[in-house]
């Protein structure tokens, strides 16, 4: 006997794909009521009904008579995993997930993981969060420590991208605890530690982040692969930068960038360069030449093969670079183009920094009240989100922008006073 409701869902999907009504499918040999009950899962199909429907739909009987849905999801997984680079298997994988409610939990975990990775690369963080929540439940039911640790790591990364540090921190701590207690591989411990350090730094907990960086460098870096070491050093550079040790931050960045060549891992290679450029632009004073060099290296690859998210990140960094160089017209053009995009995918931190840039430009353009209001709102939002690092950037930017517009006004007032009789 064929399983329901899987048979009914497959039957309905095949009918709809062909644009056929129930009446068109049943013809003279079956009632629409019977077909409706088959599609809803209320009736089990007989071999004769399967053969008739296969003929009416112009498909092989096996398309309807597969005894379970396990094969369809596994087929979609195999196709997605073996697809050439640049191939989008999202639709087929989603369809297989929806059609196969009886899939093995491990198969469902694998499919959701692949889809969450696609969401992450596209900047679809809300979709990714939903998938990761289900992945965490599946990981618990599978009682697989590696899957539990890796899912919590990615969940913490996703929440950080959304600006939800309150939830990201316990997810990262859970991942690290699992990795340590279960004595998982170095890669799993490093991944959990790296995301926890990033969250701690944004929360303003630099002492804790510094201790974890020391542990990372002392215990884990010697056994790390080049990509793992590069990401760890990049994270360590962020902490050094926030501690005001720009020389160490620069050294960590340079070391990380030299560990990889473009052909080793093009995605990570370009990501490290945009991240290094972002850090260089945040230094005091900004390292403009270094930022320009790294953006020049990453730009052509991102423009040729990057996702829309990576392209937006590149354009945002170019806007910041133009601003620091005093090229305000270029900064305005890039900033407005990004913020007017209905499909802006930047993570919370990058989006907020871009809005800060827009507020500073408004103040410099003479729209002082508008710029002040925008920056104050951003500052309060970052504070409410407990992102103290970002909040400090917002308030400092507001103070700097006001000083820039007030200084010329003060000079004008002094000049007028001196010219009075």
Secondary structure as UniProt FT lines:
FT   TURN            4..5
FT   HELIX           6..17
FT   TURN            18..19
FT   HELIX           22..26
FT   TURN            27..28
FT   HELIX           32..40
FT   HELIX           47..57
FT   HELIX           62..65
FT   HELIX           70..82
FT   TURN            85..86
FT   HELIX           90..99
FT   TURN            101..102
FT   HELIX           105..122
FT   HELIX           125..142
FT   HELIX           145..162
FT   HELIX           165..181
FT   TURN            182..183
FT   HELIX           186..202
FT   TURN            203..204
FT   HELIX           206..215
FT   HELIX           216..220
FT   HELIX           221..223
FT   HELIX           226..242
FT   TURN            243..244
FT   HELIX           246..259
FT   TURN            262..264
FT   HELIX           266..282
FT   HELIX           288..305
FT   HELIX           308..324
FT   TURN            325..326
FT   HELIX           328..339
FT   TURN            342..343
FT   HELIX           348..364
FT   TURN            365..366
FT   HELIX           368..384
FT   TURN            385..386
FT   HELIX           388..418
//
